[in-house]
Amino acid sequence: MDFDFSDDQEQLRDAVRRWVDRSYTFERRRAAVKAGGFDRTTYGELAELGLAGLYVPEDQGGMGMGPVEAMVVMEELGRGMVLEPLGQTLIASGVLGAYAPQDLQDAWLPRIASGDALVVLAHQERRARWRLDVSETQATESGGAWQLSGTKSLVPAGDEADAFLVPAMAQGRLALFLVEQGGGVHASGYVTQDGSRAAEVKFDKAPATLVAQDGLPALEHAVDIGIAALCAEAVGVIDKTMALTADYMNTRKQFGVPIASFQALRHRMADMKMQQELARSMSYYASLKLNAPAEERRRAMARAKYQLNVAMRFVGQNSVQLHGGIGVTDEYIGSHYFKKLTQMELTFGDTLHHLGEVSSRMQDTAGVFA
């Protein structure tokens, strides 16, 4: 199988990497965290690069690209720990383009592609954990108009978003709706552990537009787009964490020599390198399976997220150990990569959740005795 990237994909990677290196410095990120964890100006810069329109068709003002291009972009944004939730934009544009009525696509996809509208997925509830088929949010219809009532937690940039994709129970089944920020929507924002912004969003008879009556397949697809994007972003974070750790070991001296010369620490770095490459290969796997049939896609995402979770925890924790005390100080950039990896492990399902998903989706012929 050919894993080489095309010239267009490499040019896209170079463009995003140059923006991260030149424009998204650690100091700019720290300032954004202090200001609340989301910067509309920065998001506008991503849109100017065309990144908000990656999944939007060209006739809707987007770039009409696919999962591999999204993977390339998210890797580079991961290197810079970019706070703005581009992964949510990929979710919104992918789901609206695949499931929404044409008039809803015409109304929102061009605005998403231009960066004028930020649409995020609001699906998590306190009692649901990571189960997608559990929702206490209710939707009611009256005179052809829908209203939603319920609360969603940990909504990315929830108090800054222009609209939400919201799963809710409607007439006894899970449906997916688009809800605009405004009347009936109350968002309480806060900064999360990794410096990004999230919110608790309460819907109180909020006007809603139906995206998909059979909402569970659309929601599963939305989460799978998010998992693939997160896996790619995690690879970028891991790459940078490894580079920082190697540089520190080559400059930090003990007993008059760099600690990189100590065999035990070199073995630790070798183990981290193994996890880094496993993470990369499974991120490729996730992106390549994103357009597969639903059951195959869901199985692939669970496998990929499980392996990425293991790699994120291993690389993050061992990086701190190899740095020593400086590895957890706020002034040092490495501690922020560690916090990023820790939070990403819990996003869209933690390690045990996805191990359970992999187990439940194993075929009858799986196992050494098959």
KOLROPA-381089 format. One line per field, with one value per residue: x, y, z of N, C-alpha, C, O in turn; residue in one letter; chain. Coordinates in steps of 0.1 Angstrom, whole numbers. Last residue first. Layout:
BEGIN
n_xx = [X_...]
n_yy = [Y_...]
n_zz = [Z_...]
ca_xx = [X_...]
ca_yy = [Y_...]
ca_zz = [Z_...]
c_xx = [X_...]
c_yy = [Y_...]
c_zz = [Z_...]
o_xx = [X_...]
o_yy = [Y_...]
o_zz = [Z_...]
type = [A_...]
mol = [A_...]
***
This chain:
BEGIN
n_xx = [-102_-86_-79_-102_-133_-156_-175_-159_-161_-175_-168_-141_-142_-157_-139_-119_-133_-134_-107_-99_-128_-145_-143_-115_-95_-72_-72_-61_-35_-25_-26_-8_16_18_23_48_64_67_69_54_42_59_64_91_107_112_117_118_110_84_71_73_57_32_30_33_11_-12_-10_-12_-38_-52_-46_-59_-86_-89_-88_-109_-130_-128_-134_-161_-172_-166_-181_-207_-209_-183_-158_-147_-127_-105_-84_-84_-76_-50_-36_-37_-22_3_7_8_31_49_47_55_82_91_89_109_131_131_139_165_176_176_195_219_226_228_210_221_255_278_283_263_241_225_204_205_192_169_156_152_135_113_105_99_77_59_55_43_19_6_2_-14_-37_-47_-56_-75_-93_-103_-115_-134_-151_-161_-175_-194_-209_-218_-235_-254_-264_-275_-294_-316_-338_-342_-319_-324_-348_-341_-356_-359_-359_-368_-339_-308_-277_-244_-213_-184_-149_-117_-84_-66_-68_-90_-111_-129_-164_-198_-230_-258_-290_-316_-338_-325_-292_-277_-298_-296_-304_-307_-316_-332_-342_-377_-401_-404_-371_-343_-315_-284_-275_-252_-256_-241_-221_-201_-195_-202_-188_-163_-177_-195_-199_-233_-267_-300_-333_-355_-365_-390_-401_-431_-455_-471_-447_-427_-399_-372_-351_-324_-313_-300_-280_-265_-239_-220_-202_-224_-250_-253_-245_-240_-229_-235_-231_-207_-209_-202_-196_-196_-176_-160_-166_-179_-202_-215_-220_-236_-262_-280_-276_-284_-311_-319_-314_-312_-283_-263_-239_-235_-237_-214_-193_-196_-193_-167_-151_-156_-144_-117_-112_-115_-85_-59_-32_-7_10_6_-21_-19_-8_-29_-49_-40_-39_-66_-78_-67_-81_-109_-110_-124_-137_-135_-164_-186_-203_-189_-170_-183_-164_-142_-127_-134_-116_-93_-85_-72_-94_-98_-77_-84_-107_-95_-83_-105_-117_-103_-106_-97_-96_-73_-55_-54_-42_-17_-7_-6_14_35_38_24_12_28_49_40_14_20_36_17_0_17_25_0_-5_17_10_-14_-3_13_2_21_25_17_5_8]
n_yy = [-197_-194_-168_-145_-142_-152_-133_-101_-74_-54_-56_-49_-22_-12_-17_1_24_26_26_52_73_94_119_125_116_122_149_154_145_161_186_182_179_204_218_210_220_247_260_273_254_223_196_194_201_177_155_145_119_123_136_115_96_108_110_83_71_85_82_54_48_64_51_27_36_48_25_9_27_30_4_2_22_12_-12_0_18_15_42_67_62_47_65_75_52_47_69_63_40_51_69_51_36_57_62_38_38_60_50_31_48_62_40_36_60_55_35_46_80_101_120_136_145_147_154_143_155_180_186_182_159_160_181_168_148_163_177_155_144_165_165_140_144_163_149_128_143_149_123_119_139_130_106_116_131_112_98_116_116_89_89_108_93_71_85_98_99_126_152_179_203_230_247_269_257_251_256_241_249_239_246_247_255_262_251_244_218_220_248_276_281_294_286_294_289_294_308_327_318_297_272_238_210_175_141_117_87_82_92_118_124_132_146_161_190_212_248_280_297_296_305_287_264_253_221_213_200_189_200_197_206_209_223_223_227_230_219_223_211_187_185_167_164_149_125_98_73_65_69_69_80_92_100_118_143_143_155_170_193_203_236_261_293_313_324_307_298_274_282_294_273_256_269_269_246_227_233_226_198_183_165_145_154_180_178_162_179_202_193_181_203_219_204_207_233_251_266_261_242_229_227_200_201_212_190_171_184_183_155_149_163_147_123_129_156_186_210_236_257_268_250_238_223_211_210_201_225_250_258_262_284_304_317_300_306_333_329_319_342_358_344_323_308_311_335_348_329_316_336_338_313_316_335_320_301_312_312_322_304_278_278_285_263_243_249_247_220_207_215_203_176_175_179_157_131_109_73_48_22_-12]
n_zz = [170_191_194_178_159_149_157_160_182_195_221_221_213_235_256_248_250_279_286_275_269_245_236_257_272_258_259_284_281_260_274_295_279_267_290_298_277_282_314_333_349_353_348_341_361_375_347_321_323_333_311_293_305_301_273_264_277_268_240_237_247_228_204_208_210_185_168_176_171_143_134_141_126_100_99_102_79_53_52_56_74_71_69_95_110_99_107_134_135_129_151_172_166_169_197_208_200_215_240_239_235_260_276_266_274_301_303_293_290_272_279_298_290_318_344_360_336_316_289_262_255_268_254_229_236_244_220_204_218_216_188_185_201_185_162_172_179_154_147_166_161_136_144_162_145_129_149_156_132_131_153_144_122_136_153_141_119_111_110_114_122_142_170_198_231_256_266_270_282_282_295_275_268_255_265_285_295_313_301_310_303_299_296_277_268_245_241_215_207_182_167_163_145_156_153_174_188_195_206_196_201_220_203_195_179_168_171_164_170_201_225_244_236_230_232_260_285_282_278_288_274_248_216_191_157_138_130_152_172_188_210_224_253_267_276_258_245_225_230_260_277_301_306_326_314_279_247_224_203_179_164_141_134_105_89_76_51_58_71_51_33_51_57_36_22_41_43_17_18_51_62_58_47_55_82_87_78_92_119_119_112_135_154_146_153_179_190_200_189_194_173_166_159_134_120_122_108_81_77_81_59_39_45_42_16_1_-7_1_-3_-16_-26_-46_-32_1_30_44_46_55_73_58_44_56_67_89_105_110_125_148_157_162_183_206_237_263_278_281_288_263_247_259_252_224_222_232_213_182_154_132_125_129_118_91_84_86_65_43_45_40_14_1_6_-10_-35_-38_-16_6_7_11_-8_0]
ca_xx = [-111_-92_-68_-96_-121_-144_-175_-167_-153_-176_-182_-145_-135_-162_-151_-116_-130_-146_-116_-93_-115_-144_-149_-125_-108_-75_-76_-75_-43_-26_-33_-22_11_15_10_37_61_57_76_62_34_58_50_80_104_103_118_121_123_94_72_80_71_37_28_42_24_-9_-10_0_-26_-53_-41_-44_-80_-90_-78_-96_-128_-126_-121_-151_-173_-161_-167_-202_-210_-197_-162_-158_-138_-117_-87_-87_-89_-61_-38_-44_-36_-3_7_-3_18_47_45_41_73_91_80_96_128_128_126_155_175_168_181_212_223_238_206_214_240_274_292_277_242_237_204_211_205_178_160_161_148_119_109_110_89_63_62_55_30_10_10_-1_-28_-42_-45_-63_-86_-96_-104_-123_-143_-153_-164_-184_-203_-209_-223_-245_-258_-264_-283_-304_-331_-351_-321_-313_-345_-344_-347_-363_-352_-378_-352_-318_-291_-254_-226_-195_-161_-130_-94_-66_-58_-77_-108_-116_-153_-185_-221_-245_-282_-302_-340_-336_-302_-275_-290_-301_-296_-313_-305_-331_-332_-364_-396_-414_-383_-354_-326_-292_-279_-258_-252_-252_-232_-206_-190_-208_-203_-166_-166_-197_-186_-221_-255_-287_-323_-353_-356_-384_-395_-419_-443_-474_-460_-431_-413_-377_-364_-329_-325_-303_-287_-279_-245_-230_-199_-210_-248_-256_-239_-248_-226_-241_-234_-216_-203_-212_-190_-204_-186_-156_-160_-166_-191_-211_-211_-223_-251_-280_-274_-270_-303_-320_-306_-319_-292_-276_-243_-234_-247_-227_-194_-197_-205_-179_-151_-161_-158_-123_-114_-119_-97_-71_-41_-18_10_20_-17_-25_0_-15_-50_-42_-27_-56_-81_-64_-66_-103_-115_-114_-141_-123_-154_-176_-208_-200_-166_-181_-175_-152_-121_-141_-130_-94_-94_-64_-87_-108_-78_-72_-108_-104_-75_-96_-124_-101_-110_-95_-108_-85_-59_-59_-56_-26_-9_-15_0_31_34_35_7_17_51_53_16_11_42_29_-5_10_35_8_-14_16_22_-14_-13_19_3_11_30_14_13_0]
ca_yy = [-196_-207_-177_-152_-137_-159_-146_-111_-85_-55_-59_-62_-31_-11_-23_-13_20_27_15_39_70_80_109_131_115_108_143_158_140_147_184_184_168_192_221_206_206_243_252_281_261_237_200_189_212_187_158_159_122_116_142_127_93_105_121_94_66_84_95_61_42_67_65_27_28_56_36_4_22_41_10_-8_22_24_-12_-10_22_13_28_66_71_40_57_84_58_37_67_75_39_41_74_61_29_51_73_42_27_60_61_26_38_69_47_26_57_66_32_36_70_90_111_124_146_142_159_137_149_172_184_194_162_150_183_180_145_155_184_164_136_161_177_143_134_166_161_125_137_160_130_110_139_143_106_107_138_122_91_112_128_94_80_111_106_69_78_106_88_119_138_175_188_225_238_266_264_253_257_244_245_246_238_253_247_267_254_258_221_217_235_272_280_290_290_288_295_288_295_325_328_305_284_248_221_189_151_125_97_78_79_108_129_122_147_149_185_200_235_270_303_290_313_300_264_267_229_216_200_193_193_202_197_212_214_229_219_236_218_231_218_194_184_175_161_160_130_112_78_62_78_62_81_88_91_104_138_145_149_157_193_192_226_251_282_305_333_311_311_274_274_302_284_252_268_280_259_228_236_240_207_187_176_141_140_176_186_157_165_203_200_174_191_224_205_194_230_237_268_260_252_229_240_205_195_220_203_168_183_196_163_143_167_161_124_126_144_176_197_230_250_277_256_246_235_210_216_191_213_245_256_250_274_293_323_300_293_330_335_310_331_362_344_336_308_298_326_356_339_309_332_349_316_306_338_332_297_310_306_330_319_282_274_293_277_243_249_259_231_205_218_217_181_172_189_170_137_119_86_57_35_0]
ca_zz = [158_189_190_189_165_146_164_153_177_180_218_225_205_222_256_249_237_270_289_271_274_251_227_247_278_261_246_281_291_258_262_298_287_258_283_307_278_272_304_324_339_356_353_332_351_380_361_323_318_341_324_290_304_314_281_260_278_283_246_233_253_242_206_207_221_197_167_177_185_152_132_147_140_104_97_112_93_59_51_46_78_73_57_84_112_98_93_129_138_120_137_172_167_156_187_209_196_200_236_241_225_247_278_264_260_296_308_286_299_271_267_303_287_305_334_361_350_320_304_267_248_272_268_230_231_253_232_200_216_229_194_178_204_199_162_166_189_162_139_165_173_137_134_166_156_123_142_166_137_121_153_156_120_126_159_144_124_120_106_105_121_128_164_184_221_245_273_260_286_274_298_281_267_261_255_281_285_318_305_304_312_295_307_277_278_247_247_224_208_195_167_171_145_153_154_162_188_189_210_193_195_218_213_195_192_164_177_163_164_188_214_245_236_227_228_246_278_290_273_291_280_262_224_203_168_144_121_140_173_176_208_213_246_260_283_258_258_224_221_252_263_299_294_329_326_290_260_226_217_184_172_145_141_115_95_90_52_50_78_62_29_46_66_45_15_37_54_21_9_38_63_64_45_40_75_91_73_78_115_123_103_121_155_145_139_176_182_208_186_204_180_169_171_144_122_128_123_88_75_90_73_40_45_55_23_4_-12_-7_4_-11_-15_-51_-38_-14_23_40_41_43_78_67_38_50_56_78_100_102_112_140_153_152_170_199_223_257_279_276_298_274_244_260_266_230_217_239_227_191_166_138_125_134_132_100_84_95_79_46_46_53_25_1_12_5_-29_-38_-29_4_4_22_-9_0]
c_xx = [-106_-101_-74_-87_-116_-132_-163_-166_-163_-167_-184_-159_-140_-156_-158_-128_-125_-144_-129_-102_-111_-130_-147_-130_-119_-89_-79_-80_-58_-36_-36_-31_-3_10_7_23_50_54_65_68_42_50_49_66_92_98_109_124_127_108_83_82_79_52_35_42_35_6_-6_1_-13_-41_-42_-39_-64_-84_-78_-85_-114_-123_-118_-137_-163_-161_-160_-187_-204_-197_-177_-162_-149_-129_-100_-91_-93_-75_-50_-46_-44_-18_0_-4_6_34_42_38_58_82_79_86_113_124_122_141_165_166_172_197_214_235_216_209_233_259_288_285_256_236_216_213_212_192_170_165_157_133_117_115_101_76_67_62_43_21_15_8_-15_-33_-39_-52_-74_-88_-96_-112_-132_-145_-155_-172_-192_-202_-213_-233_-249_-257_-272_-292_-317_-346_-331_-316_-334_-340_-351_-352_-356_-371_-362_-332_-300_-268_-237_-206_-172_-141_-107_-77_-58_-66_-94_-114_-141_-175_-207_-236_-269_-295_-327_-337_-313_-286_-289_-292_-303_-301_-310_-320_-331_-355_-383_-408_-392_-366_-336_-303_-288_-262_-259_-246_-244_-219_-195_-203_-209_-181_-170_-185_-187_-209_-243_-276_-310_-344_-355_-376_-390_-414_-431_-462_-462_-445_-417_-392_-367_-341_-331_-315_-288_-287_-260_-237_-209_-207_-234_-253_-241_-242_-236_-239_-242_-218_-213_-205_-201_-196_-195_-166_-156_-159_-178_-200_-207_-215_-237_-268_-273_-267_-288_-312_-307_-311_-300_-287_-258_-239_-247_-238_-208_-199_-207_-191_-164_-161_-164_-138_-120_-122_-102_-84_-55_-28_0_20_-3_-22_-6_-8_-37_-42_-28_-43_-71_-67_-61_-87_-107_-119_-131_-127_-143_-165_-197_-207_-177_-177_-173_-164_-131_-136_-138_-108_-98_-72_-78_-102_-87_-72_-96_-106_-83_-87_-115_-107_-109_-100_-107_-98_-71_-63_-62_-40_-18_-18_-10_17_29_29_17_11_40_55_29_13_33_35_7_5_28_17_-7_6_22_-2_-14_10_10_13_19_19_8_9]
c_yy = [-205_-208_-191_-163_-145_-154_-155_-124_-96_-66_-60_-65_-46_-21_-23_-21_5_21_14_27_56_77_95_120_120_106_128_150_142_140_169_182_170_181_210_209_202_228_246_273_269_244_214_192_207_197_169_162_136_119_136_135_106_103_119_106_77_80_95_75_50_61_69_41_29_49_44_15_17_37_21_-2_13_25_0_-11_12_14_27_51_71_49_49_76_67_43_57_74_52_40_64_66_39_43_67_54_32_50_62_37_33_60_54_31_46_65_43_34_59_79_100_115_134_144_155_142_142_167_175_193_174_152_173_183_157_151_176_172_145_153_173_155_137_157_165_137_133_154_142_116_130_144_119_107_129_129_101_106_125_107_85_102_110_82_75_98_93_107_131_161_186_211_234_258_260_261_261_244_250_240_246_243_253_257_258_261_235_220_233_258_275_289_285_294_288_296_288_311_324_316_290_260_232_199_165_136_104_90_74_94_118_129_136_150_172_192_224_257_293_297_308_310_278_270_243_225_203_193_198_194_204_201_219_219_228_228_225_231_227_199_192_173_171_156_143_116_93_66_76_72_73_90_86_95_123_138_153_150_180_193_215_240_273_294_326_320_315_287_275_295_293_264_265_281_271_241_236_243_222_197_178_152_137_162_182_165_160_189_199_180_183_212_210_194_216_234_254_259_250_240_240_218_199_214_212_181_179_194_176_151_161_167_138_127_141_165_186_216_244_270_265_253_244_223_215_197_203_232_250_247_262_283_313_306_292_316_333_316_321_351_349_336_322_297_313_347_347_319_324_346_328_309_329_336_309_306_302_325_326_297_280_291_286_257_250_260_244_216_217_222_196_178_187_180_151_126_96_71_45_12]
c_zz = [147_177_187_185_176_152_161_160_171_174_203_220_208_212_242_249_237_257_281_274_270_256_232_238_268_266_249_269_289_268_259_285_291_267_273_300_287_273_295_313_329_345_356_336_342_370_364_338_320_336_333_303_301_315_295_269_275_284_261_240_250_250_221_209_220_209_180_177_186_167_141_146_147_119_102_111_103_74_56_44_68_75_59_72_101_100_91_114_134_122_128_157_166_155_173_199_196_194_221_237_226_236_266_266_257_281_302_290_292_280_265_291_292_302_320_350_350_334_307_283_254_266_272_244_232_249_242_212_213_228_208_184_198_204_175_165_184_173_147_157_173_150_134_157_161_134_135_160_147_125_143_156_132_123_148_149_128_126_116_100_110_127_150_177_207_234_262_267_275_278_291_285_275_258_262_271_280_308_309_310_304_305_304_288_280_257_249_228_218_195_180_171_153_152_148_164_175_189_204_195_191_212_210_206_190_177_170_168_163_183_201_234_237_227_223_242_263_281_280_285_282_268_239_211_179_156_126_130_160_177_195_211_235_252_277_266_257_236_220_243_254_284_293_317_328_302_271_239_220_199_176_152_146_120_106_96_66_51_71_71_41_41_61_54_24_30_51_34_13_30_50_63_49_37_60_83_76_72_100_117_106_111_141_146_137_161_177_201_193_202_191_177_175_158_132_130_129_103_83_89_83_54_46_55_36_12_-10_-12_-5_-4_-8_-39_-42_-20_8_33_36_38_67_71_46_43_49_65_88_97_104_126_144_147_159_185_218_242_271_276_294_285_256_257_268_244_223_235_234_205_176_151_133_135_137_114_93_95_89_60_49_55_38_12_12_12_-14_-32_-27_-10_2_19_2_0]
o_xx = [-112_-107_-67_-87_-123_-121_-159_-157_-173_-167_-194_-161_-142_-162_-164_-129_-127_-152_-133_-104_-117_-120_-147_-122_-131_-95_-87_-92_-67_-44_-47_-42_-11_2_-4_13_43_43_55_72_38_51_39_57_85_87_98_132_139_117_91_92_90_59_42_52_44_13_2_12_-5_-35_-33_-28_-58_-77_-67_-76_-107_-115_-107_-129_-156_-151_-150_-180_-196_-187_-182_-169_-161_-140_-106_-100_-104_-84_-58_-57_-56_-25_-9_-15_-4_27_33_26_51_75_69_75_106_116_110_131_158_156_160_189_204_242_214_205_238_252_296_294_259_231_217_222_224_202_180_177_169_143_127_127_112_85_77_75_53_31_26_20_-5_-23_-27_-40_-63_-77_-84_-100_-121_-133_-143_-161_-181_-190_-201_-222_-238_-245_-260_-281_-307_-348_-328_-315_-336_-328_-363_-340_-358_-377_-364_-336_-300_-271_-238_-207_-170_-142_-108_-79_-50_-55_-86_-115_-142_-176_-205_-235_-269_-293_-327_-337_-309_-288_-298_-280_-314_-290_-317_-315_-329_-359_-379_-411_-388_-371_-337_-300_-298_-253_-270_-234_-256_-226_-195_-207_-220_-186_-178_-183_-181_-209_-241_-277_-309_-346_-355_-381_-385_-422_-420_-460_-454_-454_-410_-397_-364_-340_-342_-326_-278_-299_-267_-242_-206_-209_-231_-254_-232_-235_-239_-246_-254_-208_-225_-195_-209_-190_-200_-164_-148_-147_-168_-192_-195_-203_-228_-263_-266_-257_-280_-307_-297_-303_-294_-299_-264_-243_-257_-247_-214_-207_-218_-200_-170_-170_-175_-145_-128_-134_-94_-94_-60_-32_-2_28_0_-21_2_-2_-34_-35_-19_-37_-67_-59_-52_-82_-100_-131_-130_-119_-142_-156_-199_-216_-176_-180_-162_-174_-130_-139_-149_-112_-105_-67_-76_-105_-85_-67_-97_-106_-78_-85_-116_-103_-112_-100_-117_-108_-78_-74_-74_-49_-27_-29_-21_8_20_17_20_6_43_61_30_14_38_40_6_7_33_18_-9_9_27_-3_-15_14_11_24_8_19_-3_19]
o_yy = [-206_-218_-199_-167_-152_-159_-163_-127_-98_-67_-66_-76_-54_-28_-33_-32_-2_12_4_19_49_79_86_112_119_95_122_146_133_132_165_177_160_173_206_202_193_224_241_279_271_241_218_190_215_202_171_171_139_121_143_141_107_108_128_111_79_86_103_79_52_67_75_43_32_55_48_15_19_43_23_-3_17_30_0_-12_17_13_36_49_74_44_46_80_67_40_59_78_51_38_68_68_37_43_72_55_29_52_65_34_31_63_54_27_47_68_40_31_62_68_91_103_123_144_158_134_134_174_164_199_176_148_176_186_155_151_180_173_143_155_178_154_136_161_169_136_134_160_143_115_134_149_119_108_134_132_100_108_131_109_85_107_115_82_77_103_93_105_132_158_190_208_235_261_248_270_273_234_262_228_258_232_264_251_258_273_238_225_242_255_270_295_273_306_276_308_276_302_319_323_289_259_236_197_165_138_98_102_63_85_109_139_132_155_173_189_225_255_298_303_315_321_280_278_245_236_196_186_210_181_216_189_231_207_239_223_225_241_236_193_202_162_183_146_147_110_100_64_85_82_71_101_76_82_116_128_164_141_180_194_217_234_277_286_333_324_325_288_277_301_298_264_270_291_280_247_244_254_229_205_175_150_128_160_181_158_153_187_196_173_178_212_207_186_214_233_247_253_239_247_251_220_200_222_218_183_183_202_180_154_168_174_141_131_150_165_177_211_248_277_270_261_256_234_218_190_197_228_245_236_253_274_314_302_285_313_332_308_316_349_345_328_332_287_305_353_351_317_326_351_328_308_333_340_307_307_291_333_336_302_286_300_295_261_257_271_252_222_226_233_203_183_197_189_156_126_93_80_49_13]
o_zz = [136_174_181_173_183_150_168_168_176_162_198_215_199_204_238_243_227_252_277_265_262_248_224_232_271_263_242_268_290_265_256_287_290_262_271_303_284_269_299_303_318_333_363_328_336_370_358_341_321_345_339_305_305_324_300_273_283_293_266_244_259_258_226_215_230_217_185_185_196_173_146_155_157_125_109_121_112_80_62_34_72_77_48_65_97_92_82_109_131_113_120_153_159_145_167_194_187_184_216_232_217_228_262_259_247_275_299_282_287_279_258_293_290_312_310_345_341_343_302_288_252_272_279_247_235_257_248_214_218_236_212_186_204_210_177_168_191_176_147_161_178_149_133_161_164_131_134_164_146_123_145_159_130_121_151_148_120_138_128_88_99_131_147_178_204_228_259_273_272_277_293_279_281_248_275_268_271_312_308_322_293_316_305_289_284_256_253_220_229_185_189_173_150_157_138_175_164_190_206_187_182_218_199_218_183_185_165_170_162_191_191_234_231_218_215_247_255_270_283_286_279_266_241_212_176_163_119_123_158_183_192_211_237_245_281_264_255_237_215_248_242_278_286_319_332_301_273_243_219_207_176_147_154_113_115_108_67_51_77_76_40_45_66_58_22_33_56_35_13_36_39_63_43_26_54_77_67_63_95_110_97_103_137_140_128_158_171_205_193_211_197_186_187_168_140_141_141_110_90_99_92_59_54_66_41_16_-19_-20_-17_2_3_-41_-42_-15_4_30_25_27_70_73_41_36_37_54_78_86_91_117_134_135_148_176_224_236_272_273_303_291_258_263_277_249_227_243_242_207_178_159_139_144_148_122_100_106_99_67_57_66_47_18_22_23_-7_-24_-16_-15_-3_28_1_7]
type = [A_F_V_G_A_T_D_Q_M_R_S_S_V_E_G_L_H_H_L_T_D_G_F_T_L_E_M_Q_T_L_K_K_F_Y_H_S_G_I_Y_E_D_T_V_G_I_G_G_H_L_Q_V_S_N_Q_G_V_F_R_M_A_V_N_L_Q_Y_K_A_R_A_M_A_R_R_R_E_E_A_P_A_N_L_K_L_S_A_Y_Y_S_M_S_R_A_L_E_Q_Q_M_K_M_D_A_M_R_H_R_L_A_Q_F_S_A_I_P_V_G_F_Q_K_R_T_N_M_Y_D_A_T_L_A_M_T_K_D_I_V_G_V_A_E_A_C_L_A_A_I_G_I_D_V_A_H_E_L_A_P_L_G_D_Q_A_V_L_T_A_P_A_K_D_F_K_V_E_A_A_R_S_G_D_Q_T_V_Y_G_S_A_H_V_G_G_G_Q_E_V_L_F_L_A_L_R_G_Q_A_M_A_P_V_L_F_A_D_A_E_D_G_A_P_V_L_S_K_T_G_S_L_Q_W_A_G_G_S_E_T_A_Q_T_E_S_V_D_L_R_W_R_A_R_R_E_Q_H_A_L_V_V_L_A_D_G_S_A_I_R_P_L_W_A_D_Q_L_D_Q_P_A_Y_A_G_L_V_G_S_A_I_L_T_Q_G_L_P_E_L_V_M_G_R_G_L_E_E_M_V_V_M_A_E_V_P_G_M_G_M_G_G_Q_D_E_P_V_Y_L_G_A_L_G_L_E_A_L_E_G_Y_T_T_R_D_F_G_G_A_K_V_A_A_R_R_R_E_F_T_Y_S_R_D_V_W_R_R_V_A_D_R_L_Q_E_Q_D_D_S_F_D_F_D_M]
mol = [A_A_A_A_A_A_A_A_A_A_A_A_A_A_A_A_A_A_A_A_A_A_A_A_A_A_A_A_A_A_A_A_A_A_A_A_A_A_A_A_A_A_A_A_A_A_A_A_A_A_A_A_A_A_A_A_A_A_A_A_A_A_A_A_A_A_A_A_A_A_A_A_A_A_A_A_A_A_A_A_A_A_A_A_A_A_A_A_A_A_A_A_A_A_A_A_A_A_A_A_A_A_A_A_A_A_A_A_A_A_A_A_A_A_A_A_A_A_A_A_A_A_A_A_A_A_A_A_A_A_A_A_A_A_A_A_A_A_A_A_A_A_A_A_A_A_A_A_A_A_A_A_A_A_A_A_A_A_A_A_A_A_A_A_A_A_A_A_A_A_A_A_A_A_A_A_A_A_A_A_A_A_A_A_A_A_A_A_A_A_A_A_A_A_A_A_A_A_A_A_A_A_A_A_A_A_A_A_A_A_A_A_A_A_A_A_A_A_A_A_A_A_A_A_A_A_A_A_A_A_A_A_A_A_A_A_A_A_A_A_A_A_A_A_A_A_A_A_A_A_A_A_A_A_A_A_A_A_A_A_A_A_A_A_A_A_A_A_A_A_A_A_A_A_A_A_A_A_A_A_A_A_A_A_A_A_A_A_A_A_A_A_A_A_A_A_A_A_A_A_A_A_A_A_A_A_A_A_A_A_A_A_A_A_A_A_A_A_A_A_A_A_A_A_A_A_A_A_A_A_A_A_A_A_A_A_A_A_A_A_A_A_A_A_A_A_A_A_A_A_A_A_A_A_A_A_A_A_A_A_A_A_A_A_A_A_A_A_A_A]
***
